[in-house]
């Protein structure tokens, strides 16, 4: 006996109401999906978002702007990409993952995912503890 593996994404409307998603819900889904893409070092918001994020703990939606209609949505993302990754590939993967996540979780149709690369980030070199390395060097000299 074969099991059905079909995923149903239609939201059935009850007789007495409808399902509505707040823009912050869509922005959180998009932000999480984008941050999990290989090569993304983080989302990049505006100065105002950075200051308000300190007080409101709203970092999941930093750099994400959404417009939500009744059946469709559009997403704008500002991201920082790690140095060494091909920007076109990272952006295409972001678009694919964000679209897939939103459509799977909400059944809203994603009409566009716009990605803006704000900066390229570099990994900081690991700090070397001079006290720890110094005895090894002295031991080798003796």
HUPEVEN-V523185 format. One record per backbone hydrogen bond with DSSP energy under -0.5 kcal/mol. NH is the residue of the N-H (numbers start at 1). CO is the residue of the C=O. Records with the same first field share a line. If there is no record, write none. Layout:
NH = CO  CO
This chain:
8 = 6
9 = 7
12 = 10
14 = 12
17 = 14
25 = 22
26 = 22
27 = 23
28 = 24
29 = 25
30 = 26
31 = 27
32 = 28
33 = 29
34 = 30
35 = 31
36 = 32
37 = 34
40 = 37
41 = 39  80
42 = 80
44 = 78
45 = 43
50 = 46
51 = 47
52 = 48
53 = 49
54 = 50  51
55 = 51
56 = 52
57 = 53
61 = 58
62 = 59
64 = 61
65 = 76
67 = 74
69 = 67  72
73 = 109
74 = 67
75 = 112
76 = 65
77 = 114
78 = 63
79 = 77  116
80 = 42
81 = 119
82 = 39
83 = 121
85 = 82
87 = 85
90 = 86
91 = 87
92 = 88
93 = 89
94 = 90
95 = 91
96 = 92
97 = 93
98 = 94
99 = 95
100 = 96
101 = 97
102 = 98
103 = 99
104 = 100
105 = 101
106 = 102
107 = 102  103
108 = 102
109 = 71
110 = 108
111 = 73  109
112 = 73
114 = 75
115 = 113
116 = 77
117 = 115
118 = 79  116
119 = 79
121 = 81  119
129 = 127
130 = 128
133 = 129
134 = 130
135 = 131
136 = 132
137 = 133
138 = 134
139 = 135
140 = 136
141 = 137
142 = 138
